[in-house]
Amino acid sequence: MKKIYTLIIAAAAALVSVSSCNILDTPSPSAYDPETIYSNYTLAEGTIFGITEAFCEVNSYRGRFLPWYGFNTDVEWYNTFKPGDGKTDIASYNCLPNNPQLNLNNGPFPLMYTAIERANLVIEGLRQYGNVSSDENMRYLLGEALTLRAMVYYDLIKAWGDVPARFSSVSSESIYVAKEDRDVIFKQILADLEEAIPYLPYPGKTAATSRTDRVNKVFAEGLYARIGLAASGYALRPEKGKVGTGDPGEVSLSSDPDLSKDVIYPKILKYLTDAIGKASLEENYRDMWYNLNNMNNLTAGPAYETLYVIPFGNGRGRWNFTFAISSEKSTFSAGVERGGDAGPLPTMYFKYGDADVRRAVTCANYTWNKDNDMELAGISKWYFGKYRYEWMKAQPYTGGNDDGIKPVVMRYADILLMAAEVENEVGTLANAKKYLLEVRSRAYAGNEDQAEDYVNAISGKDAMFDAIVDERALEFCGEFLRKGDLIRWNLLKAKLDEAIEDMKDLRDLAGEYSNLSGDVYYAPGDEENTLDVVFYRKGDEIPSGYTLESGYVNKYDDAKSTGFYLSRIEGIYTCENPEQRMFWPIFNDTMSNSQGLIKNDYGY
């Protein structure tokens, strides 16, 4: 049975994955026995595409995991608020095991295990038949499979906490397994990456690693860092030995000495130091995001920033469909209402300095109407300017549920900021400042002196940590890294509560917002299809060419008509304590099909 299953999966991966997900071409295999497949580079490469094909299934990464994981945070939130609605419940830390969006027999949890099973088969086949000891091309495929498996396991853990551990292909004896302590999985996938990294060339060194839809050494090194920071950081954990018993758990660090910062951070720093200089920050922040929307972010190399993307085909994926600037049936969105499901918190615009080029790219306060005109969105509803239908020119959106955008999993800015964070802990403040300054200087292009003054003023370890917390918010808003960051820093509830109070001040034009009048002025932007929106400060003069609109926020008014009412603001989380709900539950369908072996913890 196991051999038949192996042949079916391997052959299917080689045959169908290209048309459904990956844009590379591969011939159909003429024979399906494992030795034939895994001893031939072209056929074995097809099985790699079989792993990523699982990302593209309707309710996998494509339609459920990516559209729903990562908000609400202190920088990103769901733009619709309907308590009791399954969608709002996911975003507001009130997702229950029967959630209608995620409690599916073909939902993200089982489909991510499909990807893991395919990866297990590929890893076993290559180890047995791939001649990896002497064939560098086969070693690359093994490294790629190990890296992809590690990425999927990391995503499972960040969404669900403790999950089943499957590091060998399914047999009749191992069909049903219980959850495993996540530390066991963390240690295995970190070890897998330690094996994989030497097998992988740097970006741009081979045909495969010149593409961002294939893994490379720098991505794997960054993934090691991302996983290591999570493994050695804070999270809600059941009591040791009580995983899968219904234990409510508490937020703590791992008790496993192998995952302590003293052990993990030097390893992280070694990999990040090696990665630095093997890719680059792209000079123009706006152009980088324009290229993503214009399907032009597939090139990897030392001069490029993007390290890995989800390899959706040009007709797959629901990224702009979900996250682009809202479009009310404009021609850009093919005459249908799309985008805008989530956006920056209303306060995020005001966190950027006036000279920070990231502000205009990240925080958009306009929407497209059906007449292809831009309209002010209002203070309560913002959109991610990183994602725009109007930038999709090479392959315009034609309607339906898929747009072909290939979401960025990691870019070089993350390498630099993780390096700054780890250097600040176990290295030198000078090196931490150097890495932070590189990111900050790009953000202040044309005003680099402001970036230098800011970084030079950082006086010690605690101040540097606070600066990194802030910089990651500004750099990655709309990329959904923040939730994982806040969890590992043990700042989730504190930052959400801080964001609530901050939004109340903005609503009431109090505190740091007391210099605002409550009006905006706006004009067409210098770039095509953009609107410059400026929030009017008391005493300012309105520049020529701008139009004034009064009353962007109805001061001290709790009426729902403003869209910025108290229960909406406080609804950033609707459970008693978001720390107790930082992970999704295992959903009912999965539990009912586990023969009683999989049970929920964390009080679900």
C-alpha positions as CSV (number, residue, x, y, z in Angstrom):
1,M,0.0,0.0,0.0
2,K,2.8,2.4,0.9
3,K,4.6,1.8,-2.4
4,I,1.4,2.4,-4.4
5,Y,0.7,5.6,-2.5
6,T,4.3,6.8,-3.1
7,L,4.0,6.1,-6.8
8,I,0.6,7.9,-7.1
9,I,1.7,11.0,-5.2
10,A,5.1,11.2,-7.0
11,A,3.7,10.7,-10.4
12,A,0.8,13.1,-9.8
13,A,3.3,15.7,-8.5
14,A,5.4,15.4,-11.6
15,L,2.4,15.4,-14.0
16,V,-0.1,18.0,-12.7
17,S,1.8,20.5,-10.5
18,V,3.1,22.6,-13.3
19,S,-0.3,23.4,-14.8
20,S,-2.0,24.1,-11.5
21,C,0.6,26.0,-9.6
22,N,4.2,26.4,-10.8
23,I,5.2,28.1,-14.0
24,L,8.1,25.9,-14.8
25,D,7.8,23.1,-17.4
26,T,8.6,19.4,-16.8
27,P,8.0,16.4,-19.0
28,S,5.6,13.7,-18.0
29,P,7.4,10.6,-16.5
30,S,7.4,7.6,-18.6
31,A,7.6,5.2,-15.6
32,Y,6.4,5.7,-12.1
33,D,8.6,3.5,-9.9
34,P,10.5,5.5,-7.2
35,E,13.9,4.6,-8.5
36,T,13.1,6.0,-12.0
37,I,11.6,9.2,-10.6
38,Y,14.1,10.0,-7.9
39,S,17.3,9.1,-9.8
40,N,16.3,11.5,-12.7
41,Y,16.7,15.2,-12.0
42,T,13.9,16.4,-14.2
43,L,11.4,13.9,-12.8
44,A,12.5,14.4,-9.2
45,E,12.2,18.2,-9.8
46,G,8.6,17.6,-10.7
47,T,7.9,16.1,-7.3
48,I,9.1,19.3,-5.7
49,F,6.4,21.1,-7.6
50,G,4.0,18.6,-6.2
51,I,4.8,19.9,-2.7
52,T,4.1,23.5,-3.7
53,E,1.0,22.5,-5.6
54,A,-0.6,21.8,-2.2
55,F,-0.2,25.5,-1.4
56,C,-2.5,26.3,-4.3
57,E,-5.5,24.2,-3.4
58,V,-8.7,26.2,-2.8
59,N,-8.7,26.2,1.0
60,S,-4.9,25.9,1.6
61,Y,-2.5,28.9,1.5
62,R,-4.4,30.2,-1.5
63,G,-7.9,30.7,0.0
64,R,-7.8,30.3,3.8
65,F,-4.3,30.4,5.4
66,L,-2.9,33.5,3.8
67,P,-6.1,35.5,3.7
68,W,-6.7,34.9,7.4
69,Y,-3.5,34.5,9.4
70,G,-1.7,37.5,10.8
71,F,-4.2,40.1,12.0
72,N,-5.4,41.8,14.2
73,T,-2.2,43.4,15.5
74,D,-1.1,46.9,16.5
75,V,-0.4,47.6,12.8
76,E,-3.0,45.6,10.8
77,W,-6.7,44.8,11.2
78,Y,-9.7,43.4,9.6
79,N,-11.7,46.2,7.9
80,T,-15.2,44.8,8.7
81,F,-16.5,44.5,12.2
82,K,-19.5,42.1,12.7
83,P,-19.2,40.4,16.1
84,G,-20.3,36.8,15.8
85,D,-19.5,36.6,12.2
86,G,-17.1,33.8,11.4
87,K,-14.7,36.2,9.6
88,T,-14.6,38.8,12.3
89,D,-14.2,36.1,14.9
90,I,-11.0,34.9,13.3
91,A,-9.5,38.3,13.2
92,S,-10.6,39.3,16.7
93,Y,-9.1,36.3,18.6
94,N,-12.5,34.6,19.0
95,C,-12.1,31.8,16.5
96,L,-13.8,28.6,17.8
97,P,-13.5,25.0,16.6
98,N,-16.7,25.2,14.6
99,N,-15.6,28.4,12.7
100,P,-17.4,28.2,9.3
101,Q,-14.4,29.6,7.4
102,L,-11.9,27.2,8.7
103,N,-13.7,24.1,10.0
104,L,-13.4,22.3,6.6
105,N,-12.5,18.8,5.7
106,N,-10.3,20.4,2.9
107,G,-9.2,23.3,5.0
108,P,-5.7,24.7,5.6
109,F,-4.7,22.2,8.4
110,P,-5.2,19.0,6.4
111,L,-3.9,20.5,3.2
112,M,-0.7,21.7,4.9
113,Y,-0.2,18.1,6.0
114,T,-0.7,17.1,2.3
115,A,2.3,19.3,1.5
116,I,4.2,17.7,4.4
117,E,3.4,14.2,3.2
118,R,4.6,15.0,-0.3
119,A,7.8,16.5,1.2
120,N,8.4,13.4,3.2
121,L,8.0,11.2,0.1
122,V,10.4,13.4,-1.8
123,I,13.0,13.5,1.0
124,E,12.8,9.7,1.4
125,G,13.0,9.1,-2.4
126,L,16.0,11.4,-2.9
127,R,17.9,9.9,0.1
128,Q,17.4,6.4,-1.3
129,Y,17.7,6.9,-5.1
130,G,19.0,10.5,-5.7
131,N,22.7,9.9,-5.3
132,V,22.8,13.1,-3.2
133,S,26.3,12.4,-2.0
134,S,27.8,13.1,-5.4
135,D,25.2,14.9,-7.4
136,E,24.9,18.6,-6.4
137,N,21.7,19.0,-8.4
138,M,20.0,16.2,-6.5
139,R,21.4,17.7,-3.3
140,Y,19.7,21.0,-4.2
141,L,16.3,19.2,-4.6
142,L,16.8,17.5,-1.2
143,G,17.7,20.9,0.4
144,E,14.6,22.4,-1.3
145,A,12.3,19.7,0.0
146,L,13.7,20.0,3.6
147,T,13.3,23.8,3.5
148,L,9.7,23.7,2.2
149,R,8.8,21.1,4.9
150,A,10.3,23.4,7.5
151,M,8.4,26.4,6.2
152,V,5.1,24.5,6.4
153,Y,5.7,23.2,9.9
154,Y,6.6,26.7,11.0
155,D,3.3,28.0,9.6
156,L,1.4,25.2,11.3
157,I,3.0,26.0,14.6
158,K,2.5,29.8,14.4
159,A,-1.2,29.2,13.6
160,W,-2.1,26.2,15.9
161,G,0.7,25.9,18.4
162,D,1.3,22.2,19.1
163,V,0.5,20.0,16.1
164,P,1.2,16.4,15.0
165,A,4.7,15.6,14.0
166,R,5.1,13.6,10.8
167,F,8.7,13.3,9.5
168,S,8.2,10.1,7.6
169,S,5.6,9.1,5.0
170,V,2.3,7.7,6.2
171,S,2.0,4.0,6.7
172,S,-0.9,1.8,7.8
173,E,0.5,2.0,11.3
174,S,0.9,5.8,11.4
175,I,-2.3,7.1,9.8
176,Y,-3.5,8.5,13.1
177,V,-1.2,10.4,15.4
178,A,-1.7,12.8,18.3
179,K,-0.2,16.3,18.7
180,E,3.4,16.6,19.6
181,D,5.2,19.1,21.8
182,R,6.2,21.9,19.4
183,D,9.7,21.9,20.8
184,V,10.2,18.4,19.2
185,I,9.2,19.8,15.8
186,F,11.2,23.0,16.2
187,K,14.4,21.0,16.9
188,Q,13.8,18.7,13.9
189,I,13.1,21.5,11.4
190,L,16.1,23.5,12.6
191,A,18.2,20.4,12.2
192,D,16.7,19.9,8.8
193,L,17.7,23.5,7.8
194,E,21.2,23.0,9.1
195,E,21.4,20.0,6.7
196,A,19.7,21.8,3.8
197,I,21.6,25.2,3.9
198,P,24.9,23.7,2.6
199,Y,23.0,22.1,-0.3
200,L,21.5,25.3,-1.5
201,P,23.3,27.9,-3.7
202,Y,23.0,31.6,-3.1
203,P,20.5,33.7,-4.9
204,G,21.3,34.0,-8.6
205,K,24.0,31.3,-8.7
206,T,21.9,28.7,-10.6
207,A,18.9,28.7,-12.8
208,A,16.7,27.6,-10.0
209,T,18.1,30.0,-7.4
210,S,17.7,32.9,-9.9
211,R,13.9,32.6,-9.3
212,T,12.1,33.7,-6.2
213,D,9.6,30.8,-6.6
214,R,12.4,28.4,-5.8
215,V,14.3,28.3,-2.5
216,N,17.9,29.5,-2.1
217,K,20.5,29.6,0.6
218,V,19.7,33.1,1.9
219,F,16.0,32.2,2.2
220,A,16.8,29.0,4.1
221,E,19.2,31.0,6.4
222,G,16.5,33.6,7.0
223,L,14.0,30.8,7.7
224,Y,16.3,29.3,10.2
225,A,16.5,32.7,11.9
226,R,12.7,33.2,11.8
227,I,12.0,29.7,13.3
228,G,14.8,30.0,15.8
229,L,13.5,33.4,17.1
230,A,10.0,31.8,17.5
231,A,11.3,28.7,19.1
232,S,13.4,30.6,21.7
233,G,10.7,33.2,22.3
234,Y,7.5,33.4,24.2
235,A,4.3,31.6,23.3
236,L,1.2,30.0,25.0
237,R,2.4,26.6,26.0
238,P,0.6,23.7,27.8
239,E,2.4,22.4,30.9
240,K,5.2,20.1,30.0
241,G,3.9,16.6,29.2
242,K,0.3,17.8,28.9
243,V,0.2,18.6,25.2
244,G,-3.2,17.4,23.8
245,T,-4.8,16.9,27.2
246,G,-6.9,20.1,27.2
247,D,-4.4,22.0,29.3
248,P,-5.0,25.8,29.2
249,G,-1.3,26.6,29.2
250,E,0.4,29.8,30.0
251,V,2.7,32.2,28.1
252,S,6.3,31.2,28.7
253,L,9.6,30.5,27.1
254,S,10.5,26.9,26.2
255,S,12.0,24.9,29.0
256,D,14.1,22.9,26.5
257,P,17.7,24.0,27.0
258,D,18.5,23.3,23.3
259,L,16.0,26.1,22.5
260,S,17.3,28.7,24.9
261,K,18.5,32.0,23.5
262,D,22.1,31.2,24.7
263,V,22.1,28.2,22.3
264,I,19.9,29.4,19.4
265,Y,21.0,33.0,19.0
266,P,24.7,32.4,18.1
267,K,23.5,29.9,15.4
268,I,21.0,32.4,14.1
269,L,23.7,35.1,14.0
270,K,26.1,32.8,12.1
271,Y,23.5,32.2,9.3
272,L,22.4,35.8,9.1
273,T,26.0,37.1,8.9
274,D,26.6,34.7,6.1
275,A,23.4,35.9,4.3
276,I,24.2,39.6,4.5
277,G,25.5,40.9,1.2
278,K,24.2,37.9,-0.8
279,A,21.0,39.9,-1.6
280,S,20.3,43.6,-1.5
281,L,17.7,46.2,-0.5
282,E,16.1,47.5,-3.6
283,E,16.8,51.2,-4.0
284,N,13.2,52.3,-4.5
285,Y,10.7,51.0,-1.9
286,R,7.7,51.9,-4.1
287,D,9.1,50.3,-7.2
288,M,9.6,47.1,-5.3
289,W,5.9,46.8,-4.6
290,Y,4.9,48.0,-8.0
291,N,7.0,45.1,-9.4
292,L,5.2,42.6,-7.1
293,N,1.8,43.8,-8.4
294,N,3.1,43.8,-12.0
295,M,4.2,40.2,-11.8
296,N,7.8,41.2,-11.9
297,N,9.2,39.9,-8.6
298,L,10.4,36.5,-9.8
299,T,14.1,37.3,-10.2
300,A,16.4,36.4,-7.3
301,G,20.0,37.4,-7.1
302,P,22.5,39.6,-5.2
303,A,21.0,42.8,-6.6
304,Y,17.4,41.8,-5.6
305,E,15.5,41.9,-2.3
306,T,12.7,39.3,-2.6
307,L,14.0,35.9,-1.4
308,Y,11.0,33.7,-1.7
309,V,7.4,34.0,-2.9
310,I,4.5,31.6,-2.7
311,P,4.7,30.1,-6.2
312,F,1.1,30.7,-7.3
313,G,0.6,30.4,-11.0
314,N,-0.5,33.4,-13.0
315,G,-4.1,32.4,-12.6
316,R,-4.0,31.4,-8.9
317,G,-4.0,33.0,-5.5
318,R,-6.3,35.4,-3.7
319,W,-3.8,38.1,-2.6
320,N,-5.0,41.3,-4.2
321,F,-8.5,39.9,-4.2
322,T,-8.2,40.1,-0.4
323,F,-5.7,42.9,0.4
324,A,-5.5,45.4,-2.4
325,I,-6.8,48.9,-2.2
326,S,-10.6,48.6,-2.2
327,S,-12.1,48.8,-5.6
328,E,-15.9,49.3,-6.0
329,K,-16.5,47.8,-9.4
330,S,-13.8,49.8,-11.2
331,T,-12.2,48.7,-14.5
332,F,-9.0,47.9,-12.5
333,S,-10.9,45.2,-10.6
334,A,-12.7,44.0,-13.7
335,G,-16.0,45.6,-12.7
336,V,-16.4,43.7,-9.5
337,E,-16.0,44.8,-5.9
338,R,-12.6,43.5,-4.6
339,G,-9.9,44.1,-2.1
340,G,-9.8,46.0,1.2
341,D,-10.6,43.1,3.5
342,A,-7.8,44.2,5.8
343,G,-5.7,47.3,6.1
344,P,-3.4,49.4,8.4
345,L,-4.8,50.5,11.7
346,P,-6.0,54.1,11.3
347,T,-3.2,55.2,13.6
348,M,-0.4,53.7,11.4
349,Y,-0.2,56.6,9.0
350,F,0.8,58.9,11.9
351,K,3.6,56.5,13.0
352,Y,5.7,57.2,9.9
353,G,7.8,60.3,9.7
354,D,6.9,62.9,7.1
355,A,10.0,62.0,5.1
356,D,9.5,58.2,5.3
357,V,8.7,57.0,1.8
358,R,7.1,53.9,3.2
359,R,4.1,55.9,4.5
360,A,2.6,56.7,1.1
361,V,3.3,53.1,-0.1
362,T,1.8,51.4,2.9
363,C,-1.1,53.5,4.0
364,A,-3.7,54.4,1.4
365,N,-6.8,56.4,2.4
366,Y,-8.8,56.2,-0.8
367,T,-10.9,53.7,-2.7
368,W,-11.8,53.3,-6.3
369,N,-15.5,53.8,-7.2
370,K,-17.3,52.3,-10.2
371,D,-16.6,55.4,-12.3
372,N,-12.8,54.8,-11.9
373,D,-12.5,57.8,-9.6
374,M,-10.6,57.9,-6.3
375,E,-12.7,58.7,-3.3
376,L,-11.5,59.5,0.3
377,A,-12.0,56.4,2.4
378,G,-12.3,58.2,5.8
379,I,-10.3,57.9,9.0
380,S,-11.7,54.6,10.0
381,K,-10.9,52.5,7.0
382,W,-7.4,52.3,5.4
383,Y,-5.9,50.1,2.7
384,F,-2.5,48.5,2.1
385,G,-1.0,50.6,-0.7
386,K,1.5,47.8,-1.3
387,Y,-1.2,45.9,-3.1
388,R,-3.0,47.7,-6.0
389,Y,-5.1,46.4,-8.9
390,E,-4.1,49.5,-10.9
391,W,-0.5,48.4,-10.8
392,M,-1.4,45.1,-12.4
393,K,-0.4,46.1,-16.0
394,A,1.5,43.1,-17.3
395,Q,-1.3,40.8,-16.4
396,P,-4.4,42.9,-15.5
397,Y,-7.0,41.4,-13.2
398,T,-9.8,39.8,-15.2
399,G,-12.2,38.9,-12.4
400,G,-12.9,35.8,-10.4
401,N,-11.4,34.7,-7.2
402,D,-7.7,34.5,-8.3
403,D,-5.3,37.2,-9.4
404,G,-1.9,35.5,-9.8
405,I,-0.1,37.7,-7.3
406,K,2.8,35.8,-5.7
407,P,2.9,36.9,-2.1
408,V,6.3,37.6,-0.6
409,V,7.3,35.1,2.1
410,M,10.6,36.8,2.9
411,R,12.7,39.7,1.7
412,Y,16.2,40.9,2.5
413,A,15.0,43.7,4.8
414,D,13.9,40.9,7.2
415,I,17.4,39.5,7.2
416,L,18.8,42.8,8.2
417,L,16.3,43.5,11.0
418,M,16.6,40.0,12.4
419,A,20.4,40.4,12.3
420,A,20.0,43.8,14.2
421,E,17.8,42.1,16.8
422,V,20.2,39.2,17.4
423,E,23.3,41.4,17.3
424,N,21.7,43.5,20.0
425,E,21.4,40.4,22.2
426,V,24.6,38.5,21.6
427,G,26.7,40.7,19.4
428,T,27.5,44.4,19.4
429,L,25.4,47.5,19.5
430,A,27.5,48.9,16.6
431,N,26.6,46.1,14.3
432,A,22.9,46.2,15.3
433,K,22.9,49.9,14.5
434,K,24.6,49.2,11.1
435,Y,21.9,46.8,10.0
436,L,19.1,49.0,11.3
437,L,20.5,52.0,9.5
438,E,20.6,50.2,6.2
439,V,16.8,49.7,6.4
440,R,16.1,53.1,7.8
441,S,18.2,54.9,5.2
442,R,16.2,53.3,2.3
443,A,13.0,54.4,4.0
444,Y,14.4,58.0,4.2
445,A,15.7,58.1,0.7
446,G,16.7,61.7,0.0
447,N,16.7,62.5,3.7
448,E,19.3,59.9,4.9
449,D,20.6,62.4,7.5
450,Q,17.3,61.9,9.4
451,A,17.9,58.2,9.4
452,E,21.4,58.6,10.6
453,D,20.4,61.0,13.4
454,Y,17.7,58.6,14.6
455,V,20.0,55.6,14.7
456,N,22.9,57.4,16.2
457,A,20.7,58.6,19.1
458,I,20.0,55.0,20.2
459,S,21.9,54.7,23.4
460,G,21.8,51.1,24.6
461,K,20.3,47.6,24.3
462,D,16.8,48.4,25.6
463,A,16.5,51.4,23.3
464,M,17.7,49.4,20.4
465,F,15.2,46.7,21.1
466,D,12.4,49.3,21.2
467,A,13.7,50.7,17.9
468,I,13.6,47.3,16.3
469,V,10.0,46.7,17.5
470,D,9.0,50.0,15.9
471,E,11.0,49.5,12.7
472,R,9.5,46.1,12.0
473,A,6.1,47.6,12.3
474,L,6.9,50.3,9.8
475,E,8.8,48.1,7.4
476,F,6.5,45.1,7.3
477,C,3.0,46.5,7.8
478,G,0.7,44.6,5.5
479,E,3.1,41.6,5.3
480,F,1.6,39.9,8.4
481,L,4.8,39.2,10.3
482,R,3.7,41.3,13.2
483,K,1.5,38.8,15.0
484,G,4.3,36.3,15.3
485,D,6.7,39.0,16.4
486,L,4.4,40.3,19.1
487,I,3.9,36.7,20.4
488,R,7.6,35.8,20.6
489,W,8.4,39.2,22.3
490,N,5.5,38.6,24.8
491,L,4.0,41.9,23.7
492,L,0.7,40.7,22.1
493,K,-1.8,42.0,24.6
494,A,0.2,45.0,25.7
495,K,0.5,46.2,22.1
496,L,-3.1,45.5,21.3
497,D,-4.2,47.4,24.4
498,E,-1.9,50.3,23.5
499,A,-3.3,50.4,20.0
500,I,-6.9,50.6,21.4
501,E,-6.0,53.6,23.5
502,D,-4.1,55.2,20.6
503,M,-7.1,54.8,18.3
504,K,-9.4,56.4,21.0
505,D,-7.0,59.4,21.1
506,L,-7.2,59.7,17.3
507,R,-11.0,59.4,17.3
508,D,-11.1,62.2,19.9
509,L,-8.2,64.2,18.5
510,A,-6.5,63.9,21.9
511,G,-3.0,63.2,23.1
512,E,-0.5,63.2,20.3
513,Y,-3.3,63.9,17.8
514,S,-4.5,67.1,19.5
515,N,-2.8,69.2,16.9
516,L,-5.1,67.8,14.2
517,S,-8.1,69.7,13.1
518,G,-10.2,66.8,12.0
519,D,-10.0,67.9,8.3
520,V,-8.0,66.6,5.4
521,Y,-6.7,68.1,2.2
522,Y,-6.1,66.1,-0.9
523,A,-5.0,66.2,-4.5
524,P,-4.0,63.8,-7.3
525,G,-0.5,62.4,-6.6
526,D,2.6,62.8,-8.7
527,E,2.4,59.1,-9.5
528,E,-0.3,57.9,-11.9
529,N,-3.5,56.7,-10.2
530,T,-2.6,57.9,-6.7
531,L,-4.2,60.4,-4.3
532,D,-2.2,62.5,-1.9
533,V,-4.1,62.8,1.4
534,V,-2.8,65.0,4.1
535,F,-4.3,65.3,7.6
536,Y,-4.7,69.0,8.4
537,R,-2.7,70.3,11.3
538,K,-4.0,73.3,13.1
539,G,-2.4,76.4,11.8
540,D,-1.1,74.9,8.6
541,E,-1.8,76.5,5.2
542,I,-3.4,74.4,2.6
543,P,-1.1,74.1,-0.4
544,S,-2.4,75.3,-3.8
545,G,-3.9,72.6,-5.9
546,Y,-5.4,70.8,-2.9
547,T,-9.0,70.4,-1.9
548,L,-10.2,70.6,1.7
549,E,-12.7,68.1,3.1
550,S,-14.0,68.9,6.6
551,G,-14.8,66.4,9.3
552,Y,-12.8,63.2,8.5
553,V,-13.6,62.1,12.0
554,N,-16.7,63.0,14.0
555,K,-15.2,64.2,17.2
556,Y,-16.4,62.7,20.4
557,D,-19.2,61.0,18.5
558,D,-19.8,57.3,19.2
559,A,-22.3,57.0,16.4
560,K,-21.7,54.0,14.0
561,S,-22.1,56.3,11.0
562,T,-18.5,57.5,11.6
563,G,-17.1,54.0,11.2
564,F,-14.8,54.7,14.1
565,Y,-17.0,54.0,17.1
566,L,-15.9,52.7,20.5
567,S,-17.0,49.1,20.2
568,R,-15.3,48.9,16.8
569,I,-12.0,50.2,18.3
570,E,-12.2,47.9,21.3
571,G,-13.2,45.0,19.0
572,I,-9.6,44.6,17.9
573,Y,-10.0,41.6,20.1
574,T,-13.4,40.3,21.4
575,C,-12.2,37.6,23.7
576,E,-11.3,38.2,27.3
577,N,-7.5,37.9,26.7
578,P,-5.9,37.6,23.3
579,E,-2.9,35.8,24.8
580,Q,-5.1,32.9,25.6
581,R,-6.4,32.9,22.0
582,M,-3.1,33.6,20.1
583,F,-3.5,30.2,18.4
584,W,-6.4,28.9,16.3
585,P,-8.1,25.8,17.7
586,I,-7.8,22.5,16.0
587,F,-11.1,22.5,14.1
588,N,-13.9,20.0,14.7
589,D,-13.6,18.2,11.4
590,T,-10.0,17.4,12.0
591,M,-10.6,16.2,15.5
592,S,-13.5,14.0,14.5
593,N,-11.3,12.4,11.8
594,S,-8.4,11.7,14.2
595,Q,-9.9,8.7,16.0
596,G,-9.9,10.7,19.2
597,L,-6.1,11.3,19.2
598,I,-6.2,15.1,18.5
599,K,-7.6,17.3,21.2
600,N,-7.6,21.0,21.8
601,D,-5.6,22.8,24.5
602,Y,-5.6,26.5,25.5
603,G,-9.1,26.3,27.0
604,Y,-11.0,25.7,23.7
